[in-house]
Amino acid sequence: MARYTGPKTRIARIFGEPILGNGKYLNKNSNPPGQHGAARKRKTLGEYAVQLKEKQKAKYTYGLLERQFRSTFEEAARMKGVTGENLIKLLEARLDNTIYRLGIAPSRPAARQLVAHKHITVNGEVVNIPSFRLKPGDVIAFKDKSHGNANLTEVVKGKNPKFSWIDWNEAEFQGTFVAYPERESVPENIKEQLIVELYSK
């Protein structure tokens, strides 16, 4: 399972934004990590470095390793339409990301843990692969035994209303992946065109 297990605040300070969740510590110290912090003289990033940093940001945000990310990009490139937008659509269609968006888990790492521990079903079948690609119409829910676990269900808060590509049924305690999202609907601050340019070199 691909995941970053180091200090989240360090990654937030590298990119200057809370890409791994809570950004309260970023407000206290937004300097880049390193012994000398803000006092360290830093060079202006070149074109390649800017593109690489954007790719790293996307990988940390969605919790992918390089091989997974490259494979997802190549699939996006084969699809019709704009490659960068296709990449974001495929990343958003991952099962762990959708569970996070639905409010079933407080973070993407927590969502991956739910999936890996076989608490989640897709269309009634248990799925334990966080990278499982959802299709429009797929229904996500807790399996019956997990549904009765208060430790799991108490943290469910339901989806944010601005995520129009998914639907949460509070009465039945299940969500639906309605459609692939349009790029302007995804709030992540990722410049996907820079990633396309990097892989096109």
BELJO-V963539 format. One line per field, one symbol per residue. phi: phi as a letter, one per 20 degrees, with the letter a starting at -180 (. if undefined). burial: 1 if it has 24 or more other C-alpha atoms within 12 Angstrom, else 0. A space follows every 50 residues. Layout:
# BELJO-V963539
phi = ???
burial = ???
This chain:
# BELJO-V963539
phi = .eaedeffffffffembffdpgdfffffbefffpfdlffffdfffeffff fffffffffffemdegffffffffffffffofgfffffffffefffffff ffnfcfbfgffffgffemeddclndfcddgegeedgofddbffgfffeef feffefdnffgfefeccddffelbccefafffgfeeffeceffffffffe f
burial = 01100001111111111111100001000010000000000000000000 11111111111111000111011001100000111111111111111111 11111111111111100111110001111111111101111110000000 01100101100010111100001111100110100101011111110010 0
